[in-house]
Amino acid sequence: MAINRRSFIKSSAAGALMLSAGALGTACTAGRPASGKDVAKADKFHLSAAGYTFVKFDLETALKTLQKADVHYLCIKDFHLPLDAGDEQIAAFHAKCASYGVTGYGVGPIYMETEEEADRAFAYARRVGVKVLVGVPSYGILPYVDKKLEEYPEIKYAIHLHGPDIDIFQTASVIWDKVKDLNPRLGMCLDIGHDLRGGADPVEDLKKYHTRVFDMHFKDESEASKAGWCVEIGRGMIDFPALVRMMREVGYDGMCSLEYEKDLDDPFMGIAESFGYLKAVCDMA
């Protein structure tokens, strides 16, 4: 059963954490121990942001928002750093991110249906210097992507699932069936909201398929069906305390990127609320 915001706050006293002045910046142990925490118990995963959250805004606005939220990782979208960016542009991009305490850890999602598009995406990921390429390949191009990974031993390719919105890679189980016998660096970006809307349980899917989960997109959904829409994390159907416990159980050590698709023209209150709730869950789950 999903644990919603009200029941979680009542059962764990997380409300006091979220309402305190320092909660947004210090509540979460994800990726670093909070003050007074045992270093050995710090989480291996990190909270981060998917670039699409800032599709209506420039890079500096995105970075200022992450700095205020005390979040230090960003999955790079090509509207912030074009696919044809050269070395100088890439260096300037990383320098700007660093000035706000943010690291661009991956690129994508990048759609690809041809070998040329796959070549361009892999070359871009290497030039940018990231280890994770989030992609949306066609089924037909998947064997070529598998082959490309031999040329790029530093990169993990994470197929982004889209639930019932498109006809390919709708849930984690579909991706697993397609990649389980291929290169071990060919896996998935587990978008928990789309997985739920596709009729799956993202907590159970993380448990079953964690060896091929290289990235995660975090969002909450109003319904566990195609009719569901993005809501602030904690207001929807996903059981985030159970998800955090499962990440710890399976030793997930990747990124948990907020992809906040609601209120794209003015997402900032929802972003702050979602990160605040996530950090409280990380401390209390």
VOGU-3710 file (C-alpha; in Angstrom, 3 decimals, decimal comma):
1> mainrrsfik> 0,000/0,000/0,000  1,329/3,452/-0,868  2,233/5,671/2,060  1,064/9,195/1,391  2,382/12,440/2,836  -0,112/12,609/5,709  0,449/9,075/7,011  4,225/9,335/6,653  4,381/12,593/8,599  2,174/11,207/11,351
11> ssaagalmls> 4,077/7,946/11,677  7,636/9,275/11,526  7,471/12,894/12,725  8,991/13,891/9,386  6,831/16,988/9,458  9,107/18,515/12,072  12,063/17,938/9,793  10,406/19,412/6,752  9,140/22,468/8,581  12,427/23,257/10,289
21> agalgtacta> 14,575/25,957/8,732  17,406/23,593/7,871  15,426/20,623/6,621  15,796/21,281/2,908  19,538/21,592/3,118  20,547/19,004/5,726  17,881/16,363/6,292  19,043/13,817/3,734  21,955/11,444/4,205  21,814/10,528/0,501
31> grpasgkdva> 25,374/10,505/-0,742  26,807/12,194/2,355  26,285/11,918/6,109  24,228/14,667/7,698  25,576/16,314/10,835  25,954/13,765/13,621  25,358/10,765/11,337  27,598/7,712/11,286  29,729/8,021/8,138  29,558/4,264/7,582
41> kadkfhlsaa> 25,782/4,477/7,286  25,692/7,211/4,641  23,617/6,266/1,602  25,395/5,277/-1,598  22,866/6,991/-3,855  22,563/10,726/-4,520  19,593/13,008/-5,043  19,869/14,830/-8,347  17,775/16,502/-11,026  16,772/15,495/-14,531
51> gytfvkfdle> 17,418/18,314/-16,967  13,881/18,139/-18,347  12,623/19,620/-15,074  14,068/22,927/-16,335  12,974/22,662/-19,968  11,524/26,203/-19,871  14,567/27,758/-18,172  18,199/28,456/-18,882  21,093/26,650/-17,253  21,812/29,347/-14,689
61> talktlqkad> 18,247/29,238/-13,378  18,487/25,462/-13,059  21,797/25,693/-11,204  20,597/28,402/-8,830  17,577/26,256/-7,990  19,719/23,197/-7,264  22,104/25,249/-5,163  19,219/26,515/-3,019  17,916/22,953/-2,644  21,389/21,664/-1,687
71> vhylcikdfh> 21,312/19,199/-4,597  24,591/18,704/-6,429  24,003/16,560/-9,524  22,270/17,157/-12,872  21,483/14,887/-15,824  22,275/17,096/-18,826  19,710/17,746/-21,540  20,739/18,982/-24,956  18,768/22,234/-24,614  21,363/23,199/-21,989
81> lpldagdeqi> 24,354/21,662/-23,794  23,790/20,946/-27,515  24,680/17,580/-29,030  27,170/19,294/-31,334  28,892/21,221/-28,524  32,654/21,540/-28,923  35,354/21,247/-26,289  35,339/24,929/-25,318  31,562/25,015/-24,898  31,656/21,818/-22,832
91> aafhakcasy> 34,437/23,169/-20,615  32,480/26,394/-20,051  29,375/24,362/-19,196  31,203/22,304/-16,564  32,820/25,423/-15,127  29,440/27,108/-14,707  27,999/23,996/-13,044  30,978/23,815/-10,685  30,527/27,457/-9,694  27,139/26,432/-8,217
101> gvtgygvgpi> 28,421/23,214/-6,666  26,734/21,038/-9,299  28,186/18,182/-11,375  26,695/17,036/-14,664  26,751/13,269/-14,145  25,007/11,986/-17,284  23,342/13,014/-20,531  19,875/12,389/-21,898  17,356/11,119/-22,504  18,484/11,104/-26,133
111> ymeteeeadr> 16,228/9,528/-28,751  17,850/7,472/-31,489  16,460/5,461/-34,362  19,453/5,286/-36,717  23,081/4,266/-36,423  24,121/7,855/-37,115  22,014/9,097/-34,183  23,530/6,458/-31,924  27,048/7,390/-33,048  26,381/11,048/-32,309
121> afayarrvgv> 24,948/10,299/-28,842  27,874/8,124/-27,768  30,433/10,610/-29,085  28,614/13,410/-27,244  28,634/11,481/-23,955  32,375/10,888/-24,261  33,119/14,532/-25,114  31,029/15,706/-22,168  32,925/13,254/-19,964  30,003/11,442/-18,331
131> kvlvgvpsyg> 29,620/7,787/-17,439  25,860/7,448/-18,002  24,044/7,852/-21,310  20,261/7,825/-20,892  18,797/6,808/-24,223  15,533/5,996/-25,934  16,529/3,669/-28,777  14,152/2,021/-31,195  13,965/-1,747/-30,905  15,666/-1,996/-34,293
141> ilpyvdkkle> 18,738/-0,024/-33,202  19,243/-1,941/-29,937  21,749/-4,475/-31,414  23,827/-1,560/-32,700  23,754/0,119/-29,279  24,927/-3,158/-27,742  27,835/-3,213/-30,194  28,695/0,466/-29,549  29,260/-0,278/-25,876  32,340/-2,279/-26,867
151> eypeikyaih> 33,845/0,974/-28,195  32,884/2,925/-25,069  33,921/0,840/-22,041  33,551/3,840/-19,705  29,835/4,333/-20,445  26,706/2,679/-19,111  23,674/2,966/-21,385  20,399/3,396/-19,494  17,217/2,914/-21,534  14,561/5,346/-20,343
161> lhgpdidifq> 11,134/3,763/-19,940  8,046/5,810/-20,754  5,133/3,806/-19,396  1,999/3,747/-21,560  2,871/6,968/-23,417  4,873/5,315/-26,207  4,815/1,787/-27,678  8,376/0,766/-26,698  10,121/0,095/-23,399  6,987/0,794/-21,393
171> tasviwdkvk> 8,053/-0,843/-18,113  11,174/-2,141/-16,413  10,235/-5,744/-17,202  10,121/-4,988/-20,930  13,615/-3,458/-20,806  14,920/-6,384/-18,755  13,638/-8,898/-21,284  15,368/-7,004/-24,099  18,755/-6,486/-22,419  19,300/-9,371/-19,978
181> dlnprlgmcl> 21,425/-11,340/-22,476  23,283/-8,320/-23,864  26,250/-6,271/-22,644  26,053/-5,905/-18,836  26,456/-2,124/-19,272  23,188/-2,005/-21,215  20,412/-1,437/-18,704  17,734/1,045/-17,722  16,843/4,396/-16,306  14,020/3,354/-13,994
191> dighdlrgga> 11,470/6,151/-14,258  9,338/5,208/-11,280  6,367/7,348/-12,289  6,118/5,965/-15,804  6,684/2,433/-14,481  3,729/2,888/-12,124  1,546/4,318/-14,879  2,452/1,298/-17,013  0,854/-0,987/-14,426  4,044/-2,024/-12,627
201> dpvedlkkyh> 5,339/-1,663/-9,067  8,589/0,355/-9,165  9,686/-0,886/-5,729  9,393/-4,523/-6,776  10,948/-3,761/-10,158  13,982/-2,213/-8,479  14,310/-5,361/-6,379  14,049/-7,673/-9,402  16,115/-5,731/-11,913  18,551/-3,702/-9,807
211> trvfdmhfkd> 21,621/-5,187/-11,506  20,578/-3,334/-14,670  19,289/-0,122/-13,065  21,949/2,507/-13,836  19,869/5,634/-13,258  16,494/6,547/-11,758  14,018/9,299/-12,516  11,926/10,283/-9,517  8,402/11,641/-9,768  5,065/10,931/-8,112
221> eseaskagwc> 1,796/10,175/-9,892  -1,845/10,829/-9,092  -2,958/7,396/-10,340  -1,375/4,026/-11,108  -2,664/4,118/-14,680  -2,192/5,961/-17,957  -4,627/8,577/-16,657  -2,181/9,518/-13,880  -0,350/12,833/-13,940  2,722/14,184/-12,200
231> veigrgmidf> 2,237/15,611/-8,702  4,595/16,823/-5,991  6,528/13,931/-4,464  4,644/12,687/-1,427  1,194/13,623/-2,726  0,726/10,680/-5,068  0,631/6,898/-5,211  4,305/5,908/-4,889  5,500/4,514/-1,572  8,751/6,480/-1,211
241> palvrmmrev> 9,752/5,126/2,226  9,536/1,599/0,777  11,485/2,704/-2,292  14,287/4,206/-0,198  14,459/1,057/1,905  14,693/-1,023/-1,264  17,482/1,157/-2,682  19,420/0,480/0,499  18,598/-3,234/0,458  19,893/-3,743/-3,100
251> gydgmcsley> 22,823/-1,341/-2,655  21,743/1,094/-5,367  24,606/3,545/-5,826  23,386/5,694/-8,711  21,414/8,908/-9,030  17,809/9,623/-8,065  16,938/12,461/-10,430  13,818/14,480/-9,788  11,953/14,868/-13,077  9,222/17,261/-12,082
261> ekdlddpfmg> 6,835/17,587/-15,025  4,083/19,551/-13,327  3,878/23,364/-13,631  6,748/23,534/-16,129  6,288/27,310/-16,463  6,724/27,775/-12,700  7,980/24,545/-11,096  10,027/25,970/-8,233  7,672/25,456/-5,290  7,018/21,895/-6,435
271> iaesfgylka> 10,737/21,228/-6,822  11,449/22,509/-3,297  8,537/20,547/-1,819  9,599/17,357/-3,598  13,236/17,558/-2,539  12,228/18,456/1,017  9,977/15,420/1,249  12,619/13,142/-0,276  15,260/14,325/2,164  12,954/13,732/5,113
281> vcdma> 12,156/10,247/3,829  15,872/9,478/3,475  16,405/10,438/7,108  13,362/8,646/8,509  12,725/5,570/6,309
//
